[in-house]
Amino acid sequence: SSPQSPSLLLPSNEKCHEHYTTEFLYNLYSSEGKGIFDCRINVLGHLQQGGAPTPFDRNYGTKLGVKAVLWMSEKLQQVYSKGRVFANSGDTACVIGLRKKVVAFSPVTELK
């Protein structure tokens, strides 16, 4: 996909509904996207490396998750206009992490 392609992060939980599995959602978006965007399945549990997470890891993960959801909510309010979302600037696709001991959002375009 090109740098201009739309991005969507769809967090899901296999226990939410017996029919709306990760595979079903992947197939749905792949079919309905009609080539406008690419779909990939990325199950984070399969990517985890290392040993068992410590209480610090769990607490930190929860804090980053809350900050990420709040950021997405604020960003959606900023880019929503007349019933549409205009998320076409570089700061609408970001990753969260530490930058000089401070939690920061970095635009994906600046990661390289």
PyMOL commands that set and color helices and strands:
alter all, ss='L'
color gray80, all
select helices_A, chain A and resi 22-33+44-47+55-79+90-92+108-110
alter helices_A, ss='H'
color red, helices_A
select strands_A, chain A and resi 80-81+84-85+94-99+102-107
alter strands_A, ss='S'
color yellow, strands_A
deselect
rebuild
show_as cartoon
